[in-house]
Amino acid sequence: MSNLLKNLTVKSGLTAVLVLFTALILLVAALGYQSSTLGAGSIDELNRINVQQLNSLNRAQVNVADTQLFFLNHLDALNEGDKAAAAMYLNTAGEKLQAAQQRFDAFVAAPKTVQGKPIADAVETAFSQLITQGLAPQYEALKRGNEGDFRAAKREGDRLNLAYIKANETFIDFARTRGQELLSGFRSTMTTFAYIGLAALGLVVLCVAMVRVGIMRVVIRPLQEAVNHFERIAQGDLSHKIADRGRNEIGQLFAAMKHMQTGLSQTVSVVRDSSGSIHIGTREIASGNTDLSSRTEQQAASLEETAASMEQLTATVKQNADNARQGSSLASEASATAERGGDAVDQVIVTMRGISESSRKITDIIGVIDSIAFQTKSIFQNRP
């Protein structure tokens, strides 16, 4: 069951729940419709038998009894010599007879059940015989004023009236029994439907409980666990284990979270290794900077010594330049002396030219040395 819930997708689970609830709703609706249909059918049949048919039949029977009563009232009025009352009674008897026929026609027109049709046919036969062979001849005899024919027709009518009353009572017993059966069947059906409805309600409650348990197990608890995992990952804890949650959407979420945790762990490892390499490189750079600083200080000391040497060299060069100027002056005197000498003068001139050329070179060298000394002095003066 647990594996099934893990592998069941949330979409499929919700669809199954909706289908189940829809089926239960349709079942309850079908039960309600069936019960209302059965109730309507029972009430309709009860109305047709116990209301329409019995009402028409009873009223027809009352009209028959009234007709017979007014026949006798007509005779009594005639015996008393009250012809007006006799005529009124006879006319009323005719109206009651016609009304009885109309009431019975309504009974005949009402739809009959399979069980009640034979009994209704027997009532219809008895009524037809009573009218045609009993009451109608009595009415015609009274209209003719023939009391003898009336008495003879009345005897036959009384016999047919008893048969009609018996058939009528049989139909009334059938209607009463059928009505009780309909009510009993309706109550039994309603009780059955009530039990089925309670069972459906219990099934709904059970399904709701199961759905809640399933949602808590498949959705809510895994989501809470996922929140805890995300919080631990946010705090930098990548060592906790993420369990497998199946192949549904929740399982896919946990698989993605596990993949993310693995990727973050690898990234952190790479960053840690890179940080170690950077630390080592930084220490090497610091050591190199220290060596460079030491060498720079040594070079500065050497440059200071070089500057001192250059100053001495500059002094020496200046002294040489002074000597050269003195030599040039002596050369001029020698040249003047050489003018007064022949070949010695030429030799002195050549010698002086070489001395002059050397002096110029020395002067150039002195200028270069002065420039170097000036630049070196500027460097050391600009040092902090």
PADREN-81248 format. One line per 5 residues: number of its first residue (from 1); their letters; for each residue x, y, z of C-alpha. Coordinates in Angstrom, 1 decimal. Example, Ala and Ser with C-alpha at 12.3 -4.5 7.8 and 13.67 -1.06 7.14 Angstrom:
% residues 2
1 = AS = 12.3 -4.5 7.8; 13.7 -1.1 7.1
% end
This chain:
% residues 384
1 = MSNLL = 0.0 0.0 0.0; 2.8 2.4 0.9; 4.7 1.6 -2.4; 1.4 2.2 -4.3; 0.9 5.6 -2.7
6 = KNLTV = 4.6 6.5 -3.5; 4.2 5.6 -7.1; 0.7 7.0 -7.5; 0.9 10.5 -8.9; -0.9 13.4 -7.2
11 = KSGLT = -2.8 14.1 -10.4; -4.0 10.5 -10.7; -4.8 10.4 -6.9; -6.9 13.5 -7.1; -8.6 12.3 -10.3
16 = AVLVL = -9.4 9.0 -8.6; -10.8 10.8 -5.5; -13.0 13.0 -7.7; -14.2 10.0 -9.7; -15.1 8.2 -6.5
21 = FTALI = -16.9 11.2 -5.0; -18.7 11.7 -8.3; -19.8 8.1 -8.3; -21.0 8.4 -4.8; -22.9 11.6 -5.6
26 = LLVAA = -24.4 9.9 -8.6; -25.3 6.9 -6.5; -27.1 9.0 -3.9; -28.8 11.0 -6.7; -29.9 7.8 -8.4
31 = LGYQS = -31.2 6.5 -5.0; -33.1 9.7 -4.5; -34.5 9.7 -8.0; -35.4 6.0 -7.7; -37.1 6.6 -4.4
36 = STLGA = -39.0 9.6 -5.6; -40.0 7.7 -8.8; -41.2 4.8 -6.7; -42.9 7.1 -4.3; -44.6 9.0 -7.1
41 = GSIDE = -45.7 5.8 -8.8; -47.1 4.5 -5.5; -48.8 7.7 -4.7; -50.2 7.9 -8.3; -51.6 4.4 -8.1
46 = LNRIN = -53.0 5.0 -4.7; -54.6 8.2 -5.9; -56.1 6.4 -8.9; -57.5 3.5 -6.9; -58.3 5.0 -3.5
51 = VQQLN = -59.2 8.5 -4.6; -60.4 8.6 -8.2; -61.9 5.2 -8.6; -63.3 4.7 -5.1; -64.6 8.3 -5.0
56 = SLNRA = -66.4 7.8 -8.3; -67.7 4.4 -7.3; -69.0 5.6 -3.9; -70.7 8.6 -5.4; -72.3 6.4 -8.0
61 = QVNVA = -73.5 4.1 -5.3; -74.9 7.0 -3.4; -76.7 8.2 -6.5; -78.2 4.7 -7.0; -79.4 4.7 -3.4
66 = DTQLF = -80.9 8.2 -3.8; -82.6 7.1 -7.0; -84.3 4.2 -5.3; -85.3 6.4 -2.4; -86.9 9.0 -4.6
71 = FLNHL = -88.8 6.2 -6.4; -90.4 5.3 -3.1; -91.0 9.0 -2.3; -92.8 9.3 -5.6; -95.1 6.4 -4.8
76 = DALNE = -95.8 7.8 -1.3; -96.6 11.2 -2.7; -99.0 9.6 -5.2; -100.7 7.6 -2.4; -101.1 10.8 -0.5
81 = GDKAA = -102.5 12.5 -3.6; -99.7 15.1 -3.8; -99.0 14.9 -7.6; -96.7 17.9 -7.6; -94.4 16.3 -5.0
86 = AAMYL = -94.7 13.0 -6.8; -93.6 14.7 -10.1; -90.8 16.4 -8.3; -89.6 13.2 -6.7; -89.7 11.3 -10.0
91 = NTAGE = -87.8 14.1 -11.8; -85.2 14.1 -9.0; -84.9 10.3 -9.3; -84.2 10.7 -13.0; -81.5 13.2 -12.3
96 = KLQAA = -79.9 11.0 -9.6; -80.0 8.0 -12.0; -78.3 10.1 -14.7; -75.7 11.3 -12.1; -75.1 7.7 -11.1
101 = QQRFD = -74.3 6.8 -14.7; -72.0 9.8 -15.0; -70.1 8.9 -11.8; -69.7 5.4 -12.9; -68.5 6.4 -16.3
106 = AFVAA = -65.8 8.4 -14.5; -64.9 5.2 -12.6; -64.8 3.2 -15.9; -62.6 5.9 -17.5; -60.0 5.8 -14.7
111 = PKTVQ = -57.0 3.7 -15.6; -56.9 0.3 -13.9; -54.0 -1.8 -12.6; -53.4 -5.3 -13.8; -54.6 -6.7 -10.4
116 = GKPIA = -57.7 -4.4 -10.2; -59.0 -4.6 -13.8; -60.8 -8.0 -13.3; -62.5 -6.7 -10.2; -63.4 -3.4 -11.9
121 = DAVET = -64.8 -5.3 -14.8; -67.1 -7.3 -12.4; -68.2 -4.0 -10.8; -68.9 -2.5 -14.3; -71.0 -5.6 -15.3
126 = AFSQL = -73.0 -5.5 -12.0; -73.7 -1.8 -12.4; -74.7 -2.1 -16.0; -77.1 -4.9 -15.2; -78.5 -2.8 -12.3
131 = ITQGL = -79.1 0.2 -14.5; -80.5 -1.6 -17.6; -82.4 -4.3 -15.9; -83.3 -2.8 -12.5; -83.5 1.0 -12.2
136 = APQYE = -84.3 2.0 -15.8; -87.4 -0.3 -16.0; -88.5 1.0 -12.6; -88.2 4.6 -13.8; -90.1 3.9 -17.0
141 = ALKRG = -92.9 2.1 -15.1; -93.2 5.1 -12.7; -93.3 7.5 -15.7; -96.1 5.4 -17.2; -97.8 5.3 -13.8
146 = NEGDF = -97.9 1.5 -13.7; -97.2 0.6 -10.1; -97.4 -3.2 -10.8; -94.6 -3.1 -13.4; -92.6 -0.9 -10.9
151 = RAAKR = -93.0 -3.5 -8.2; -92.0 -6.3 -10.5; -88.9 -4.3 -11.8; -88.1 -3.4 -8.2; -87.8 -7.0 -7.1
156 = EGDRL = -85.3 -7.6 -9.9; -83.6 -4.3 -9.2; -83.2 -5.2 -5.5; -81.5 -8.5 -6.5; -79.2 -6.7 -9.0
161 = NLAYI = -78.5 -4.0 -6.4; -77.3 -6.6 -3.9; -75.0 -8.1 -6.6; -73.7 -4.6 -7.4; -73.1 -3.8 -3.7
166 = KANET = -71.3 -7.1 -3.3; -69.1 -6.4 -6.4; -68.6 -2.9 -5.1; -67.5 -4.1 -1.7; -65.1 -6.5 -3.4
171 = FIDFA = -63.5 -3.7 -5.2; -63.4 -1.6 -2.0; -61.6 -4.5 -0.2; -59.2 -4.7 -3.1; -58.5 -0.9 -3.0
176 = RTRGQ = -57.9 -1.0 0.7; -55.6 -4.0 0.5; -53.8 -2.6 -2.5; -53.4 0.7 -0.7; -51.9 -1.0 2.3
181 = ELLSG = -49.6 -3.0 0.0; -48.5 0.2 -1.7; -47.8 2.0 1.6; -46.0 -1.0 3.0; -43.9 -1.4 -0.1
186 = FRSTM = -43.1 2.3 -0.2; -42.1 2.2 3.5; -40.0 -0.9 2.9; -38.4 0.7 -0.1; -37.7 3.9 1.8
191 = TTFAY = -36.2 1.9 4.6; -34.0 0.1 2.1; -33.0 3.3 0.5; -32.3 4.8 3.9; -30.0 2.0 4.7
196 = IGLAA = -28.3 2.3 1.4; -28.0 6.0 1.9; -26.5 5.5 5.3; -24.1 3.0 3.8; -23.2 5.4 1.1
201 = LGLVV = -22.7 8.1 3.7; -20.5 5.8 5.8; -18.5 5.0 2.6; -18.2 8.8 2.0; -16.9 9.3 5.5
206 = LCVAM = -14.5 6.4 5.1; -13.3 7.7 1.8; -12.8 11.2 3.2; -10.8 9.7 6.1; -8.7 7.6 3.7
211 = VRVGI = -8.2 10.6 1.4; -7.0 12.7 4.3; -4.6 9.9 5.5; -3.4 9.5 1.9; -2.9 13.3 1.5
216 = MRVVI = -1.1 13.5 4.8; 1.2 10.6 3.9; 1.8 11.4 0.2; 1.7 15.2 0.1; 1.7 17.0 3.5
221 = RPLQE = 4.4 15.1 5.4; 6.8 14.9 2.4; 6.3 18.6 1.8; 7.1 19.3 5.5; 10.2 17.1 5.2
226 = AVNHF = 11.2 18.9 2.0; 10.9 22.3 3.9; 13.2 20.9 6.6; 15.7 19.7 3.9; 15.6 23.1 2.3
231 = ERIAQ = 16.2 24.9 5.6; 19.2 22.7 6.4; 20.6 23.2 2.9; 20.1 27.0 3.4; 22.1 26.7 6.7
236 = GDLSH = 24.9 25.0 4.8; 24.3 21.5 6.0; 24.8 19.3 2.9; 25.5 16.0 4.8; 22.0 14.9 5.6
241 = KIADR = 20.4 12.1 3.6; 17.4 12.7 1.3; 15.2 9.6 1.1; 13.6 8.2 -2.1; 9.9 9.1 -2.4
246 = GRNEI = 8.9 7.1 -5.4; 8.1 8.2 -8.9; 5.2 10.6 -8.3; 5.5 14.4 -8.3; 6.7 14.4 -4.6
251 = GQLFA = 9.3 11.8 -5.5; 10.4 13.9 -8.5; 10.7 16.9 -6.1; 12.9 14.9 -3.7; 15.0 13.5 -6.6
256 = AMKHM = 15.6 17.0 -7.8; 16.4 18.2 -4.3; 18.9 15.3 -3.9; 20.5 16.2 -7.3; 20.7 19.8 -6.1
261 = QTGLS = 22.4 18.7 -2.9; 24.9 16.6 -4.8; 25.6 19.5 -7.1; 26.1 22.0 -4.2; 28.4 19.5 -2.4
266 = QTVSV = 30.5 19.2 -5.6; 30.5 23.0 -6.0; 31.6 23.5 -2.4; 34.4 20.9 -2.8; 35.6 22.7 -5.9
271 = VRDSS = 35.4 26.1 -4.1; 37.3 24.6 -1.1; 40.0 23.2 -3.3; 40.3 26.5 -5.2; 40.5 28.4 -1.9
276 = GSIHI = 43.3 26.1 -0.7; 45.2 26.8 -4.0; 44.6 30.5 -3.7; 45.9 30.4 -0.1; 49.0 28.6 -1.1
281 = GTREI = 49.5 31.0 -4.0; 48.9 34.0 -1.7; 51.6 32.7 0.7; 54.0 32.2 -2.2; 53.3 35.7 -3.4
286 = ASGNT = 53.8 37.1 0.1; 57.1 35.3 0.3; 58.1 36.6 -3.1; 57.2 40.1 -2.1; 59.4 39.7 1.0
291 = DLSSR = 62.3 38.5 -1.1; 61.7 41.3 -3.6; 61.6 43.9 -0.8; 64.9 42.5 0.6; 66.5 42.6 -2.8
296 = TEQQA = 65.2 46.1 -3.4; 66.8 47.2 -0.2; 70.1 45.6 -1.2; 69.8 47.2 -4.6; 69.1 50.6 -3.0
301 = ASLEE = 72.2 50.1 -0.8; 74.2 49.2 -4.0; 72.8 52.3 -5.7; 73.9 54.4 -2.8; 77.4 53.0 -3.0
306 = TAASM = 77.3 53.6 -6.7; 76.1 57.1 -6.2; 79.0 57.7 -3.8; 81.5 56.2 -6.3; 80.0 58.4 -9.1
311 = EQLTA = 80.4 61.5 -6.9; 84.1 60.5 -6.5; 84.3 59.8 -10.2; 82.7 63.2 -10.9; 85.3 64.9 -8.7
316 = TVKQN = 88.1 63.0 -10.5; 86.7 63.9 -13.9; 86.5 67.5 -12.9; 90.0 67.4 -11.8; 91.0 65.8 -15.1
321 = ADNAR = 89.1 68.5 -16.9; 91.0 71.1 -15.0; 94.2 69.3 -15.9; 93.1 69.1 -19.5; 92.4 72.8 -19.5
326 = QGSSL = 95.9 73.4 -18.1; 97.3 71.0 -20.7; 95.5 72.9 -23.4; 97.0 76.2 -22.1; 100.4 74.6 -22.1
331 = ASEAS = 99.8 73.3 -25.6; 99.1 76.8 -26.8; 102.3 78.0 -25.3; 104.0 75.0 -26.9; 102.4 75.8 -30.2
336 = ATAER = 103.7 79.4 -29.9; 107.1 78.0 -29.1; 106.8 75.5 -31.9; 106.2 78.2 -34.4; 109.6 79.3 -33.7
341 = GGDAV = 110.8 75.7 -34.2; 110.8 73.9 -37.6; 110.0 70.2 -37.5; 109.5 70.3 -33.8; 106.6 72.7 -34.3
346 = DQVIV = 104.8 70.2 -36.7; 105.3 67.4 -34.2; 104.0 69.6 -31.4; 101.0 70.5 -33.5; 100.1 66.9 -34.2
351 = TMRGI = 100.6 66.1 -30.6; 98.4 68.9 -29.5; 95.7 67.9 -31.9; 95.7 64.4 -30.4; 95.6 66.0 -26.9
356 = SESSR = 92.7 68.3 -28.0; 90.8 65.3 -29.4; 91.3 63.4 -26.2; 90.2 66.4 -24.2; 86.9 66.6 -26.2
361 = KITDI = 86.3 62.9 -25.6; 87.1 63.4 -21.9; 84.7 66.3 -21.8; 81.9 64.2 -23.4; 82.6 61.4 -20.9
366 = IGVID = 82.5 64.0 -18.1; 79.1 65.2 -19.4; 77.7 61.7 -19.5; 79.0 61.0 -16.0; 77.5 64.3 -14.8
371 = SIAFQ = 74.1 63.2 -16.3; 74.3 59.8 -14.6; 75.3 61.3 -11.3; 72.5 63.8 -11.6; 69.9 61.2 -12.3
376 = TKSIF = 71.1 58.9 -9.6; 71.1 61.7 -7.1; 67.5 62.6 -8.1; 66.4 58.9 -7.6; 67.8 58.8 -4.1
381 = QNRP = 66.4 62.2 -3.2; 62.9 61.1 -4.4; 63.0 57.9 -2.3; 60.7 58.0 0.8
% end
